[in-house]
Amino acid sequence: MKKQLFYNLIFLGFIASVASAQVPEVPSVINFADMTLRLNEQARREIQADVNALYRSPNYFQIKLDRVNLYMPVVERVLVEYGVPADMKYLVIQESSLISDAVSTSNAVGFWQFKKGTAEEVFMRVDNEVDERKNIVSSTRGAAEYLKKHQRYLDNWAIALISYQMGLGGARGHFGDQYKGKRTMDIDRNSHWYLKKFLAHKVAFEGKLGQLVSNGDYLHEYAVKGPTTLAAVAKTLGVSENHLREQNKWATTGQIPADKVYTVCYIQKGAAPARPAIAAYEPKVESAYKPAAGASGQNTNAFPKVTGNTSKATQPGHVQVNGIQAVMASRSGDVELLSDQTDIKSRKLRRVNDLKRNEPIVGGTYYYTKRKKAKAAVAEHIVQQGESLWKIAQLYGIRLHSLKAKNRIYKDEDLRPGMVIKLQDYRSRNEAVKVVSPPSQQAPETSKPVQVAEVRSGTQRTNAESPAPVASVQNIEHVVQPGDTLYAISRKHGVSVDQLRVWNNIDANNLLKVGQKLIIKK
């Protein structure tokens, strides 16, 4: 009886697995990247055979589907940020089945199957220490860059997709201009096999995306600027070093160098982290824009004011920062990269953003594409620890020379935390620069007068007269949890990252540790 029950359970499990992996039917018309692809019957049968093959083993399909649903939110987000149709995400399944260290017979490596030379052309680092082809974020950026470049010449996303396999020269030589600009294509027995294989993956997986990974796993991202190690990052995240090494095979030696920001991925159970619409880089990496402190000394998230379609922040003409046209840099490097991204001359970008000639741009940071204003929307700003004149100017969308002239301050060395900077009016020649107790310092007892420092001509003197009393400070304790970052903690408690660093003596190179207790002054 027990034996029969056992076989019945096996049979029912088999029926359930077959039902859950019901093979989708290939339609005669497929919409792809704002194009209409019309399949004749023979092409439809060819593609259906490939779809059937993908579903042949329910267990194997489920394993692959789990990888797809683990990585696909990252892939889709990066493609959209680069202006590549989200439909291109199925190509990574076709190329590597989302196996990070997959190697082809032609020695192409990684998620998107790049050869070393091609990877370096799209700004990926490949050497004995780092192989970004095995990094889901870096390699997807490279693939997006590669596809966009080909699309500029081919003006047809279906042919651009085929060029991923043939190369740009091969696609131009094979197809010429016959499909350039076309938004409708007929797919038949003579259509390129690579496109039909892609359509099979699209049909097979598009109805399965967005489902929970079967074991409840979620892929988390953590942006890191070295030098550091996976071992040190593992302690911060509360995961094992072996786990990080397995999920980040791009860091070949376990070292994370200091040449740029790298994304470390790790897997945790439970709900995916909440992210803003432009979560490409913002949640983890500090940029030129941080929450500003108002003249009252209370922290506010009012600046910079970002408006518009932030899902297309990396495309020009979609967002405004402080009412000025702006764009988010899609990657770090020379200003020429931003020039290519925006089709605006690098000379103009440097001028409107007050950038020095050789000053690099930072990926994930907003840069203005139109001239900034002579004054800000608010009257004053209280200087925070580590801020520069340029940083304040960018924060409020005010021209750097205007900011300097208004305050008669021309060097970053003359800034001090707590200094009240004018953003609208000019400070007269004999007017002192007011310095208040900055939010990053503990306020004195309310029963005692507060000393207010004044600055004249670069020298400091103390005015012992008593201004209005400062409110008392309440200390809050935050215990660091797995996945916590200074940015996330600052947003949660309505303070700045710089304040957290000062209050807790955290240097720029220090990493948080799970269980670490942080003091937040409210």
Secondary structure, 3 states (H helix, E strand, C coil): CHHHHHHHHHHHHHHHHHHHCCCCCCCCEEEECCEEEEECHHHHHHHHHHHHHHCCCHHHHHHHHHHHHHHHHHHHHHHHHCCCCHHHHHHHHHHHCCCCCCECCCCCECCCCECHHHHHHCCCCECCCEEHHHCHHHHHHHHHHHHHHHHHHHCCHHHHHHHHHHCHHHHHHHHCCCCCCCCEEEECCCCCHHHHHHHHHHHHHCCCCCCCCCCCEEEEEEEEECCEEHHHHHHHHCCCHHHHHHHCCCECCCEECCCCEEEEEEEEECCCCCCCCCCCCCCCCCCCCCCCECCCCCECCCCCCEEECHHHCCCCCCEEECCEEEEECCCCECHHHHHHHHCCCHHHHHHHCCCCCCCCECCCCEEECCCCECCCCCCEEECCCCCCHHHHHHHHCECHHHHHHHHCCCCHHHCCCCEEEECCCCCCCCCCEEECCCCCCCCCCCCCCCCEEEEECCEEEEECCCCCCCCCCCEEEEECCCCCCHHHHHHHHCCCHHHHHHHHCCCCCCCCCCCCEEEEEC
